[in-house]
Amino acid sequence: MSTLILIPARLGSTRLPKKALADIAGRPMVVHVAERAAAADAGRVVVATDAEEILKAVEAAGFEAVMTSPDHQSGSDRIFEALRNVDPRGEAETIINVQGDLPTIEPEVIRRSLDPFADPRCDIATLAAEITHDAERVSPNVVKLVGSPISLQRLHALYFTRATAPWGEGPHYHHIGLYAYRRESLERFVSLPPSVLERREKLEQLRALENGMRIDAEIVDTVPLGVDGPDDLARAREILGA
């Protein structure tokens, strides 16, 4: 399948202003993400942004970028606009949505997000890692994936929640917010209105489940660092040698 990797990156950020452009080891954070996406060697890489400043920084680093509306409420809406702009003939069969605040994500992890599509019933693919720290198990900031095992490395997602679930003995899984879509699945997903459980849990992926779409998750070893605030940025700089 031909694949397009889209990286949504907006300029506005409450906790860390202009975080997409935050300097890490001499390069903007979004450029680090683009480099890792390119290293995945899974397909064309394009940054979808609402800011000329980000577009210029990405293009100066030798990557492709496209302007999108500043009014999008979610990354999936932004990448869908970008998809129509950069691939109007519909050549890309699958789309990987890599968040622009994951500067340490491993290229192999990006590539593995496509593995669940080996099953033609899978509409959307994502990633999960087993939780090993009790603090993550109970934190509402850590989204848990509740799913049925398909194999040692894959889960069929039944629910996503900020609560600690499921109850009882057994592993809990940290959901990693990286998604791969079949093109028709992304088109359907963005056409759907926000769902009841999506609004309640504030988790967009529940819209897909509530409308009968299938999400499967590949199990990986670690959760990539997401840069949400100054402490995360300091850690990213330490990891990447800033």
Stockholm file with secondary structure:
# STOCKHOLM 1.0

chainA/1-242         MSTLILIPARLGSTRLPKKALADIAGRPMVVHVAERAAAADAGRVVVATDAEEILKAVEAAGFEAVMTSPDHQSGSDRIFEALRNVDPRGEAETIINVQGDLPTIEPEVIRRSLDPFADPRCDIATLAAEITHDAERVSPNVVKLVGSPISLQRLHALYFTRATAPWGEGPHYHHIGLYAYRRESLERFVSLPPSVLERREKLEQLRALENGMRIDAEIVDTVPLGVDGPDDLARAREILGA
#=GR chainA/1-242 SS CCEEEEEEECSCCSSSTTGGGCEETTEEHHHHHHHHHHHTTSSEEEEEESCHHHHHHHHHTTCEEEECCTTCSSHHHHHHHHHHHHCTTCCCSEEEECCTTCTTCCHHHHHHTTGGGGSTTCSEEEEEEECCCHHHHHCTTSCEEEEEEEETTEEEEEEEESSCCSCSSSCCEEEEEEEEEEHHHHHHHHHSCCCHHHHHHTCTHHHHHHTTCCEEEEEESCCCCCCCSHHHHHHHHHHTTC
#=GC SS_cons         CCEEEEEEECSCCSSSTTGGGCEETTEEHHHHHHHHHHHTTSSEEEEEESCHHHHHHHHHTTCEEEECCTTCSSHHHHHHHHHHHHCTTCCCSEEEECCTTCTTCCHHHHHHTTGGGGSTTCSEEEEEEECCCHHHHHCTTSCEEEEEEEETTEEEEEEEESSCCSCSSSCCEEEEEEEEEEHHHHHHHHHSCCCHHHHHHTCTHHHHHHTTCCEEEEEESCCCCCCCSHHHHHHHHHHTTC
//
